[in-house]
């Protein structure tokens, strides 16, 4: 069984600091060094084994760090070990990025288990899915599709051990309503006007990132970024907060009406 993640720079112009990966390799060497299974290290990757096997690789352009774990077993204990190792590695990588690549914003992607089974090069041969693709597949109860090979795989297989579907049906319907209204939303909303009313569901870091996007790239791109944040939100109150925010801005009444109608239309 295979599962993996990728932390990729959000902006095309961004890059992970040069000191991150060597320090990450040292951290993994210390944490996963075993008498019988010593880590194998190279300039751009490190392989190791503890209760399950793992690999972390830096992309050639230093814009992404990929990690994968695998195991031959499918029993409950093995699945717990896989999830524990994946979670530990993600925490180590995120902490290293925060400490040594300050200001670098990353997005999470999910590595394709089918691709992982067929390749050892995480950068060149392994397809990955965005959080938005995984979420949409889950919301619509459809398989994910690797566009290069047309292979299909389930959200459960891609997310791997520990997957549970916990999103209330009402939130799925609001996501659908927002997606189907995205063009109207982005042509109507000025994010900097709306953000002061969304502090309960948008972090300060994300708020600043959206404002910077609006300043540098314009209102529509910033609005799309805001939509992405709302669709990924784990806050079950986000639809109510958004509707109240639209209520506070007079010329957004029509957008609120469209969203509500489309929500009702999915019931």
N, C-alpha and C positions, 0 to 999 in steps of 0.2 A: 504494500500500500504506500502511496506517495501523497504528499501534500506540501505546498510551498507558498511563499509570499514574496513580494517585491516592494521595496520602498524606493520610489522614483521621484526625482526633483520635479516640483510642480511646474516651474518655468523652464522654457527651453534654454534660457541664458544662464541658468543656475548650475552649480557643480558642487559635489561633495568635497570638503576640504581634504587635502592630500594626507593629512595626519590621521584621518579617521580609520582607514582600513588597516594599516599596520598596528594601531592600538587595539582595534577590534580583534585582530588575529592573536595578539598577545593575551587579551582577555579570554578568548575562547581556549587558547592553549592551556592557560592556568585552570580554567573551569572544567575542561573536558579531557584533561590528560590522564590516561589510565595505563597501567603497566602493560596490558596486553593490546591496547588499542590507542597508540599515540597518534595525535593529529598529524595529518599530512598537509604541509603548507607549501604554497607557491606564491608568486608575486600578486596574483589577482584572485586567489581562492584559498580556502582551507576546508579540509574534509576531516571528520572526526566521528567517533562512535562512543556512545555511553550506553543507555538502555536501548536506543535505536540509533541508526546512522543519520548523519547530517552533513550538509555542505552549505557554505556561505561564499558567495562570489561577488566581486565588484565588476561593474561593467567597464568596458574599455574607455568610454568617454567620462567615467566617474560621475555619472548622473543617476546611477541606481545601484542598490545593494539587494541581491537576491538570496533567498535561503530556502532550502528544501530538506525535508526529513523523510525517511522511508523505513519500512519494516516488513518482514515477510509474514508476520502474524496479523490476525484480525480479531484476536480475542480482546475482551474488555480491558485487561491490564495493559496490553500493548497499545491500544488506542489511547488510554490515559497517559502513557509514557510519551507517545507522539505529541499529544496536545501540550503536555507539560514542557517538553523540549522546545516546541515551536514557540510557545508563549515566553519562555525564558530567553530565547534568542531574540525575539522581537523586542523585548524589554532592554536587553543589552544593546542592540543596535540603535534603538531610539534614544537611549541615554547617551550613547557615544556621539550621536549626531547633535544632540542638544548641547553637549559639553564642548565638542571640538569643531562643529560646523555651524556656529551660531548664525541664525537668520535664514538658514537653508530650510525651505518648506518642502515637504515631501507628501506624495499621495500613495495610498495603499493599492496594490494590485494583487490578484490571486493567480498563482501559477497553475497551468493546466496539468492535472495528474496524468492524462494520456500522453502529453508531451514529455513529462518527466520520466515516464517509463521507457521512452524511446531515445533519450539523450542524456549525456552527462555535462553538456555545456548549457548552463542556465540562461546565458545571454543570447546565444545565436539560434538555438533550436527549440526553445521552450516558449510556447505562447502564454500570454497572461491576459486576464480579464480585469477591467476596471471595476471599482466598487459599484458604479452606476449600472454596468452590465449585469453584475451578479444580482443586484437589488431588483432590477427590472425582470430578470428571469424568475426570481423568487416571487415577486408580486404577481406575475402573469402565469406562474406555474408552467413554465416552458423550459426546455433544456438550453444550456449554453452551447454555442457553436463556434468551433475554431475555424475562422475564415480561410485559413491556408489549406486545411485538409477536409473541411466539412464534417469532422468528427463532432459528435454531440456528447455532452456529459452533464450530469445533474449538478445543481447547486450544492447538494449535500456532499457529493464527491469532491467538488472544487474547494469548498470550505474545509472539509475534512473532519477529523475527530472533534466532538464537542458541539457539532452543529445542531441547533434547535430553531425551529421557526416560531418566533414569539411575537411577531408583528400583528397587532389587532386588525381585524378586517376593515374597520373604519379608517385606519391609517393607510391601508393599501388603497382604499377608494380615494382618499384625499391625494395621495401620491399620483394616482391616475388622473385626477382632475387637474392637478398642477402641471403634469407633463403635457396633457392635451391642450392646456392654456398657455404654454410656455411662450409662444410667439407674441401673444397679446400681453403677457406679463412683461416681457423684455422691451416691448415697444411703448409700454405705459409707465413702468416704475422707474423712478430715479433712486437707486439704492441708498444714497446718502440721506435722502429724505425719510426713507422707511426704516433704516437701521436703528435710529434712536428708540423706536418702538419695539424692537426685536431683541432687546438685551437679555431677556429671559431664555432665549433659545439659540442665540448666536454669541460665541465667545468673543472676548476683546481681541484676541489674535486674529480670528476669522473676520471680524468687523473691520479691522485695520487692513487686512489683505484685500477685502472687497473695495474699500475706499481707495486703496492704492491702485487697484485695477481700473476703477472708474476714472481716476486722475490721469493714468498713463495710457489707457486703451479705450476709454469711452464708456458711456452709460450702458449700452446694450451688452457688451462683454461682461461688465460688472454685474448686470442683472442676471445673466446666464450663470455666473459664478454663485450668486445668491440662491438661485433656483437649485443648483447642485447641492449646496449646503442644506437647504430645506429638505430635499429628497433623501439625503443621507442622515438626517437628524434622527437620533434615538429618543428624542423628547416627544412623548405622546401628546403634549399640549401644543405642538407647533402649529397645527391648523387654527386653533382658537386664537393663539397669539398673532398669527398672520392676519386673520380676518379682523381682529380688533385694531391692528395697525392700519389696515386699509380703511377702516372706519374713521380713523383719525385724520385721513387725508382726503379732502372732498372729491377730487377728480379721480379717485380710485374706486368709487362706488360701483361703476360698471364692471370692473375687474372682479370685485367681490361677488357680484351677482352671477357672473359667468362661472366662477369657481364653485359657488354653491349649487348652481344648476347642474354642472357636470358631476359634482359629487352625488347629487340626488339621482342622476341618470345612471350611476353605476350600481345602485342598490338592487 
